[in-house]
Amino acid sequence: MKKNIEHIPICPKCGYDQSGIISTWEDQCPMTGRCPECGLEFEWADVFDPGRVLLPWYIEHTTSKRTMCRRVPSTLWMMFIPYRFWKCLSVHYPVYLLRVWGCVVGSAVAVYLLTIFLLVCIGTYSTLRRNQLFTELQGLSPGLNYTGLYWIDMANPVYWLENIKDAVHTALFNTTGLTQNGLHFVLITLGMSLLWLIVLCVIPTTRRMAKIRLMHVHRAMALSCFVGILGYLLALFLDTGAQLVLYSKLSINSTRFLSTSGNFSYSLTTTGTNQFEMYANLIVTIGLLFGLIWVQWFWITAIVVGWRIRSVLLAVLGLIASLLAGFTVFMYLSVY
């Protein structure tokens, strides 16, 4: 019979052209088929119309930016257990790389802007506390100069410009504390995911073992980076809370004296913040360790469940390479 093929019918997994099999059909089209290259079983309807069935909870399967934002919680909830996620998002579903990477880049930009906003808030609160302490000192010893402490005019636009400038610079080049740990988690996750991509799609021997289209691996890499950004966000919020608690406990040391220069010397101390910092560090440490374990769980499940690659050797090689990459990035960040 005469076929009217609008696009090249390829295997959803490996991309092998199925036109040769289709040319052998005479009277009817079978419901299911098997790829002669990778052995994947599929429905012919998925080959002819890859986007006929889309997942209603998944961020990638919508063209609306508003709907994509609404689907972020449901996508993250499904990804929390990788087996469940890849069981639903099998290799048969179409891949829209621009959407998934757009979501990742958009999330990164949003988190960066949020970081700047929180840094501005912390700087503002710090200034308020120091102005308050300056007022208290003026009440105790009016007319004296105070070493290192002075009144800051927050109504001056120059103050806000400098505050925002410092926040932008800090967010880019000078992250510290828990926020820095979150940034390291993102970089380690990126390094481990990149090695999985190299093993599956770049090295000739393992690429022949995998027989997987590059876009599927790109999707997995984008999603793992998405989780890395989420880990950074967790560290950012806890770090912000720790700094706000720190400045809220800021007080003047009870031991004060008048120096020979006539300036009033003092010291600022914080009380009651060690316990909060301890719990914040503990939460971030546990969360980031779980995140690193989750990344490997996510990739191995993608290979076995989502992409149906039946090769233990490939999974082991990918795991070893990914762990070595993560360790290398960790050592580099520790040294530099």
C-alpha positions in Angstrom: 0.0 0.0 0.0 1.1 3.6 -0.4 2.6 5.3 2.6 2.4 9.0 3.4 5.1 9.6 5.9 5.3 13.3 7.1 8.6 12.8 9.0 11.4 10.3 9.3 10.1 7.5 11.6 12.9 6.8 14.0 13.3 4.7 17.2 12.4 6.7 20.3 15.5 5.4 22.1 18.4 5.2 19.6 17.1 7.2 16.6 17.4 4.3 14.1 15.4 4.9 10.9 12.4 2.6 10.8 11.5 3.3 7.1 13.0 0.0 6.0 10.5 -2.0 8.2 7.6 0.2 7.1 8.4 -0.4 3.5 7.7 -4.1 4.0 4.1 -3.5 5.1 1.6 -4.6 2.5 -2.0 -4.5 3.8 -2.0 -3.2 7.3 0.1 -1.5 10.0 0.9 -3.5 13.1 0.2 -2.0 16.5 3.6 -2.6 18.0 7.1 -3.1 16.7 10.7 -3.7 17.8 13.8 -1.7 16.8 16.3 -3.9 15.0 19.2 -1.7 16.2 18.6 -1.5 20.0 15.8 -3.9 20.5 13.3 -1.4 22.1 9.7 -2.4 21.9 7.3 0.5 21.0 3.9 1.3 19.6 4.0 2.5 16.0 1.7 5.4 17.0 4.5 6.8 19.1 6.9 6.6 16.2 4.5 8.4 13.8 3.2 10.9 16.3 5.8 11.2 19.2 3.9 14.0 21.0 0.4 12.3 21.0 0.5 11.6 24.7 2.1 14.1 27.2 2.4 14.0 30.9 0.1 16.5 32.7 2.5 17.1 35.6 5.8 17.5 33.8 7.4 20.9 33.2 8.7 20.0 29.8 5.4 18.9 28.4 3.8 22.3 28.1 4.4 25.4 26.0 2.9 27.9 28.6 5.4 29.5 30.9 2.8 30.0 33.5 1.8 26.3 33.4 5.5 25.3 33.5 5.9 27.3 36.7 2.9 25.6 38.2 4.3 22.2 37.3 7.6 22.7 39.1 6.4 21.3 42.5 4.8 18.2 40.9 7.9 17.6 38.8 10.1 17.8 41.8 7.8 15.6 43.8 8.0 12.9 41.1 11.8 13.3 40.8 12.3 12.8 44.6 12.0 9.1 43.9 13.9 8.6 40.6 12.4 5.1 40.0 8.9 6.5 40.0 10.0 9.5 37.8 11.6 7.4 35.1 8.9 4.8 35.2 6.4 7.5 34.1 8.8 9.4 31.9 10.0 6.6 29.7 12.1 6.8 26.6 9.0 6.8 24.4 8.0 10.3 25.4 9.3 13.2 23.2 12.1 15.4 24.3 11.9 19.2 24.1 15.4 20.4 25.0 14.7 24.1 24.6 11.9 23.9 27.2 13.8 21.9 29.8 17.0 23.9 29.5 15.0 27.1 29.4 13.4 26.1 32.7 16.9 25.4 34.2 18.4 28.7 33.0 15.3 30.6 34.1 15.5 29.0 37.5 19.2 29.8 37.8 18.5 33.5 36.9 15.6 33.6 39.3 17.8 32.2 42.1 20.6 34.6 41.3 18.2 37.6 41.5 16.8 36.1 44.8 20.3 35.9 46.1 20.9 39.6 45.4 17.6 40.5 47.0 18.4 38.5 50.2 21.9 40.0 50.4 20.4 43.5 50.1 17.9 42.6 52.9 20.8 41.3 55.1 22.8 44.5 54.5 19.8 46.7 55.3 19.1 44.8 58.5 22.7 45.0 59.5 22.7 48.8 59.0 19.5 49.1 61.0 21.1 47.2 63.9 24.3 49.2 63.8 22.3 52.5 63.7 20.3 51.3 66.7 23.5 50.4 68.6 25.0 53.9 67.7 21.8 55.5 69.2 22.2 53.5 72.4 25.9 54.5 72.7 24.9 58.2 72.2 22.5 57.9 75.0 25.1 56.4 77.3 28.0 58.8 76.5 26.8 61.7 74.3 29.3 63.8 72.4 32.1 61.1 72.2 33.5 59.6 69.1 33.0 55.9 68.6 35.7 53.9 66.9 34.4 51.9 64.0 30.8 52.8 64.6 28.9 55.7 62.9 25.5 56.7 61.8 24.6 55.6 58.2 22.0 57.8 56.4 19.7 55.1 54.9 17.6 57.9 53.2 20.6 58.7 50.9 20.3 57.0 47.5 24.1 56.5 47.4 23.7 54.0 50.3 21.2 51.9 48.4 23.3 51.9 45.2 26.4 50.8 47.2 24.3 48.1 49.0 23.0 46.7 45.7 26.5 46.9 44.1 28.0 44.9 47.0 25.2 42.4 46.8 25.7 41.8 43.0 29.5 41.5 43.6 29.1 39.1 46.5 26.5 36.9 44.6 29.0 36.5 41.8 32.5 36.4 43.3 32.4 36.2 47.1 29.8 33.7 48.4 30.6 32.4 51.8 29.3 30.1 54.5 26.3 27.9 53.7 25.7 29.7 50.4 29.2 28.7 49.3 28.5 25.1 50.2 25.3 25.3 48.0 27.3 26.6 45.1 29.9 23.9 45.5 27.0 21.3 45.4 25.9 22.8 42.1 29.4 22.5 40.6 29.9 19.0 41.8 26.5 17.9 40.5 27.4 19.5 37.1 30.7 17.7 37.0 29.2 14.3 37.8 26.4 14.7 35.3 28.8 15.8 32.6 30.8 12.6 33.1 27.6 10.6 32.7 27.0 12.4 29.4 30.6 11.7 28.2 30.3 8.0 29.1 26.9 7.6 27.4 27.4 9.7 24.3 31.1 10.5 23.6 33.3 7.5 24.3 32.8 5.2 21.3 32.8 1.9 23.2 30.3 2.9 25.8 28.3 4.8 23.3 27.8 1.6 21.3 26.8 -0.1 24.5 24.2 2.5 25.4 22.6 3.1 22.0 20.8 6.2 23.3 20.0 9.5 21.6 21.9 12.5 22.9 18.8 14.4 23.6 17.7 11.9 26.3 21.0 12.3 28.1 20.7 16.1 27.7 17.3 16.0 29.4 18.7 14.0 32.3 21.6 16.4 32.7 19.3 19.4 32.7 17.0 17.8 35.3 20.0 17.0 37.6 21.2 20.6 37.3 17.7 21.7 38.2 18.0 19.7 41.4 21.5 21.2 42.0 20.0 24.7 41.9 17.3 23.5 44.4 20.1 22.5 46.7 21.8 25.9 46.4 18.4 27.5 47.2 18.1 25.5 50.4 21.6 26.5 51.5 20.8 30.2 50.6 17.7 30.3 52.7 19.4 28.8 55.7 22.4 31.0 55.3 20.1 34.1 55.2 18.3 32.9 58.3 21.6 32.4 60.1 22.9 35.9 59.2 19.6 37.5 60.2 19.7 35.8 63.6 23.4 36.8 63.9 22.6 40.5 63.5 19.5 40.3 65.7 21.7 39.1 68.5 24.3 41.8 68.0 25.0 43.7 71.2 27.6 45.9 72.8 30.1 44.3 75.1 29.6 45.2 78.7 33.4 46.0 79.1 33.9 49.5 77.7 36.5 52.1 78.4 37.6 55.5 77.3 40.8 55.5 75.4 43.6 58.1 75.6 42.6 59.6 72.2 39.2 60.5 73.6 37.4 58.0 71.4 35.0 55.6 73.0 36.2 52.0 72.4 33.8 49.1 72.4 33.3 45.6 71.0 30.3 44.1 69.4 29.3 40.5 70.4 26.7 38.0 69.5 24.9 35.7 71.9 22.7 32.7 71.5 23.5 32.1 67.8 25.8 29.0 68.0 22.9 26.6 68.3 21.0 28.0 65.2 24.2 27.9 63.2 24.9 24.3 64.3 21.4 23.1 63.2 21.6 25.1 59.9 25.0 23.5 59.1 23.7 20.1 60.0 20.6 20.5 57.7 22.7 21.7 54.8 25.3 18.9 55.2 22.7 16.2 55.4 20.8 17.7 52.5 23.8 18.1 50.2 25.0 14.5 51.0 21.6 13.2 50.2 21.7 15.3 47.0 25.0 13.8 45.8 23.7 10.2 46.5 20.4 11.1 44.7 22.3 12.3 41.6 23.8 8.8 41.2 20.5 7.1 41.9 18.9 9.4 39.4 21.3 8.5 36.5 21.4 4.8 37.2 17.6 4.6 37.3 17.5 6.6 34.1 19.6 4.0 32.4 17.9 0.9 33.7 14.2 2.1 34.0 13.8 5.1 31.8 16.0 4.2 28.8 15.9 0.4 29.3 19.7 -0.1 28.8 20.4 -3.6 30.0 24.1 -3.3 30.7 25.5 -3.6 34.2 29.0 -2.8 33.0 27.9 0.5 31.5 26.2 1.5 34.8 29.3 0.6 36.8 31.6 2.5 34.4 29.4 5.5 34.5 29.1 5.4 38.3 32.9 5.2 38.7 33.6 8.0 36.2 30.9 10.2 37.8 32.2 9.7 41.3 35.8 10.5 40.2 34.6 13.6 38.5 32.7 14.7 41.6 35.8 14.0 43.8 38.0 16.0 41.4 35.7 19.0 41.5 35.5 18.8 45.3 39.3 18.7 45.7 39.7 21.6 43.3 37.1 23.7 45.2 38.8 22.7 48.5 42.2 23.9 47.4 41.2 27.0 45.4 
